[in-house]
């Protein structure tokens, strides 16, 4: 553990991929850590840039790995994006380039989903069935003045089959063709973290953002005003940490070798 500047947390926002699992493989100690948080009564939410899966499916995936989770503990970029639009334009018409999780979140937020016809917003996430006709329709709406909302800017996604194109790669197509830049909801934007803070009912200074990625998790937490705890369980390692700190122009408030070390530190701060 490196030197920390973290205050005692009243709640945690926890990244998933690279922090609790890699693909379908649980990271060592993840199940024990989440069980420990429950035992000591520290509130937390799982916060993910993934827009494709509904919270119930995300929780089920964690459960399959032996990590205790429920749907109401999951915050997705799809939910945050839908809430963002509903807050600014209740009941707005939305054309979605995305999958079931995004469509469900938009419907749950009271938005009107439009496949054909005019729409006030183009809401885009990852769409693994994207084809030319979908691109054509979205670009036409953007050129016609629709506002562009992007669930998350991830260019690549890790999978069991290697790296795959992410929502950010698809956004490059739409932005290039239309000349319209999106409002980004997911990490490193603070919008997703701010939405999660409202869900957990805490102020930023009371909360830690925990993750493995300096450019997304730590940047989003820092931008929202949360304490930031970096775990060296995924993208960031002790060797490349200086590179990522230079690249992002920031440093985490605490750096932990693994989840067990993080858990020990949290328990010591809570006096349990």
JONORQUI-V819681 format. One record per residue. N is the residue number from 1. RES is the residue in one letter. PHI is phi as a letter, one per 30 degrees, with the letter a starting at -180 (NA if undefined). PSI is psi in degrees with one decimal (* if undefined). OMEGA is omega in whole degrees, -180 to 180 (* if undefined). Layout:
n = <N:N>
res = <RES:RES>
phi = <PHI:PHI>
psi = <PSI:PSI>
omega = <OMEGA:OMEGA>
This chain:
n = <1:2:3:4:5:6:7:8:9:10:11:12:13:14:15:16:17:18:19:20:21:22:23:24:25:26:27:28:29:30:31:32:33:34:35:36:37:38:39:40:41:42:43:44:45:46:47:48:49:50:51:52:53:54:55:56:57:58:59:60:61:62:63:64:65:66:67:68:69:70:71:72:73:74:75:76:77:78:79:80:81:82:83:84:85:86:87:88:89:90:91:92:93:94:95:96:97:98:99:100:101:102:103:104:105:106:107:108:109:110:111:112:113:114:115:116:117:118:119:120:121:122:123:124:125:126:127:128:129:130:131:132:133:134:135:136:137:138:139:140:141:142:143:144:145:146:147:148:149:150:151:152:153:154:155:156:157:158:159:160:161:162:163:164:165:166:167:168:169:170:171:172:173:174:175:176:177:178:179:180:181:182:183:184:185:186:187:188:189:190:191:192:193:194:195:196:197:198:199:200:201:202:203:204:205:206:207:208:209:210:211:212:213:214:215:216:217:218:219:220:221:222:223:224:225:226:227:228:229:230:231:232:233:234:235:236:237:238:239:240:241:242:243:244:245:246:247:248:249:250:251:252:253:254:255:256:257:258:259:260:261:262:263:264:265:266:267:268:269:270:271:272>
res = <X:X:X:X:X:X:X:X:X:X:X:X:X:X:X:X:X:X:X:X:X:X:X:X:X:X:X:X:X:X:X:X:X:X:X:X:X:X:X:X:X:X:X:X:X:X:X:X:X:X:X:X:X:X:X:X:X:X:X:X:X:X:X:X:X:X:X:X:X:X:X:X:X:X:X:X:X:X:X:X:X:X:X:X:X:X:X:X:X:X:X:X:X:X:X:X:X:X:X:X:X:X:X:X:X:X:X:X:X:X:X:X:X:X:X:X:X:X:X:X:X:X:X:X:X:X:X:X:X:X:X:X:X:X:X:X:X:X:X:X:X:X:X:X:X:X:X:X:X:X:X:X:X:X:X:X:X:X:X:X:X:X:X:X:X:X:X:X:X:X:X:X:X:X:X:X:X:X:X:X:X:X:X:X:X:X:X:X:X:X:X:X:X:X:X:X:X:X:X:X:X:X:X:X:X:X:X:X:X:X:X:X:X:X:X:X:X:X:X:X:X:X:X:X:X:X:X:X:X:X:X:X:X:X:X:X:X:X:X:X:X:X:X:X:X:X:X:X:X:X:X:X:X:X:X:X:X:X:X:X:X:X:X:X:X:X:X:X:X:X:X:X>
phi = <NA:d:e:c:b:d:c:e:d:c:a:b:c:c:d:c:d:j:c:c:a:b:h:c:c:d:d:e:i:d:d:d:d:d:d:d:d:d:d:d:i:d:d:a:b:d:b:b:d:d:c:d:c:d:e:d:d:d:d:d:d:d:d:d:d:i:c:d:a:b:d:d:c:c:b:c:d:d:d:d:d:d:d:d:d:d:d:d:b:e:i:d:d:b:c:c:c:l:c:e:d:d:d:d:d:d:d:d:d:i:d:c:d:b:d:b:j:d:b:d:b:c:c:b:b:d:b:d:c:d:b:d:d:d:d:e:d:d:d:e:d:d:d:d:j:d:d:c:c:c:d:a:c:d:d:b:b:d:b:d:c:j:d:b:d:c:d:d:d:d:d:d:d:d:d:d:d:c:i:c:c:d:d:c:c:d:e:d:d:d:d:d:d:d:d:d:d:d:d:d:i:b:d:e:d:c:b:c:c:c:a:c:c:d:d:c:d:d:d:d:d:d:d:d:j:d:d:b:c:c:c:d:c:b:d:d:b:d:d:c:e:e:d:d:d:d:d:d:i:b:b:d:d:a:b:b:d:a:d:d:d:d:d:e:d:d:d:d:d:d:i:c>
psi = <130.9:169.3:137.8:153.2:30.2:141.0:164.9:124.6:148.2:-5.2:161.5:142.5:121.0:122.3:160.9:-72.7:121.5:-15.5:-47.8:-24.1:162.6:112.6:-116.4:14.0:122.4:136.3:140.2:125.9:-5.3:-43.8:-40.8:-39.8:-47.7:-39.9:-38.4:-39.9:-39.8:-42.6:-38.0:-4.5:22.1:119.5:148.7:159.6:146.4:125.3:118.7:144.3:-12.3:124.1:-2.8:-30.4:138.6:155.7:-34.5:-38.4:-36.3:-44.6:-40.1:-37.0:-43.3:-41.9:-39.0:-27.7:0.2:13.2:116.6:128.4:151.5:159.1:-35.7:-3.9:1.2:131.5:121.3:159.7:-26.8:-45.8:-44.9:-38.7:-44.6:-41.2:-38.3:-46.4:-44.6:-33.7:-39.5:-32.0:79.4:132.7:16.4:154.8:134.7:130.6:125.3:129.5:98.3:-169.0:-169.9:-41.3:-37.0:-41.5:-40.4:-43.1:-40.8:-42.6:-42.0:-27.6:3.3:16.1:154.2:115.8:127.0:118.8:-44.6:154.8:179.6:146.5:144.3:-29.9:145.6:117.7:115.7:135.0:-153.0:131.8:103.6:3.2:27.3:135.0:178.4:-37.7:-36.2:-43.1:-44.7:-44.4:-44.8:-43.0:-40.5:-43.1:-41.7:-41.4:-25.5:-0.4:2.9:146.4:147.2:118.7:127.5:125.8:-42.1:150.5:14.6:119.2:-37.3:149.3:130.7:142.6:173.5:-16.3:15.1:-162.9:135.8:154.3:136.3:-174.1:-33.5:-32.5:-39.8:-36.7:-33.4:-36.8:-49.9:-41.8:-41.4:-43.1:-37.2:-22.9:8.8:127.8:136.9:159.2:121.4:130.5:-46.0:171.1:134.5:4.3:147.3:-9.1:-44.9:-43.7:-41.5:-39.3:-43.7:-36.7:-39.5:-38.4:-40.5:-16.2:33.1:159.5:159.1:-42.1:-11.3:-4.4:145.0:142.5:122.7:126.7:176.5:-4.8:116.4:-39.9:-17.9:-67.8:-54.5:-39.4:-41.8:-45.2:-44.3:-44.6:-31.0:-12.0:13.2:160.0:148.9:125.5:113.3:128.2:136.3:54.1:-3.7:-115.6:-44.1:133.6:170.7:-33.0:-40.5:-1.8:-47.0:-37.7:-46.0:-32.6:-40.1:-41.0:-41.8:-16.7:24.7:168.3:147.5:157.1:-22.1:145.7:128.6:137.3:-36.2:-179.8:-30.2:-42.0:-40.8:-44.9:-44.6:-41.8:-44.1:-44.5:-36.6:-37.6:-33.4:-10.8:32.8:*>
omega = <175:-179:-179:174:-176:172:177:-176:170:177:-178:168:-168:172:-178:-174:-177:179:178:179:169:-177:178:-178:179:175:-176:177:-177:-180:180:-178:-180:177:179:178:178:-177:-179:174:179:-178:177:172:172:-174:-174:173:-178:-180:-171:-173:174:-180:179:180:177:179:179:178:177:180:178:179:-179:179:-177:-177:173:-175:-177:175:-177:175:-179:176:177:178:-178:179:179:179:179:179:-178:179:-178:-177:-178:177:-175:174:-174:171:-173:166:-174:-174:-169:-178:180:179:179:180:180:178:179:180:177:179:180:-178:-177:175:178:-176:-175:177:-179:-177:163:-179:-173:172:174:177:-176:172:180:175:-174:-179:177:177:-179:-179:-179:180:178:179:180:177:179:175:177:176:-171:179:-180:-178:-178:-173:-176:-179:180:178:174:177:177:179:-178:-178:-179:177:-179:-178:179:177:177:179:178:177:-177:-179:180:-177:-173:-173:-178:177:-175:162:-176:-176:-174:178:17:175:178:-174:179:-180:179:176:179:178:177:179:-177:176:-179:173:-177:-176:177:-165:172:165:-177:179:-176:-171:-180:-172:-179:-175:-175:178:-180:178:179:-179:-180:179:178:164:-177:179:179:175:-176:-176:-174:-174:-175:176:178:-178:-177:-180:179:178:-178:176:177:-178:-177:-178:179:174:180:178:177:179:-175:-176:-178:-176:178:177:177:-179:179:-179:180:-180:179:179:-180:179:179:*>
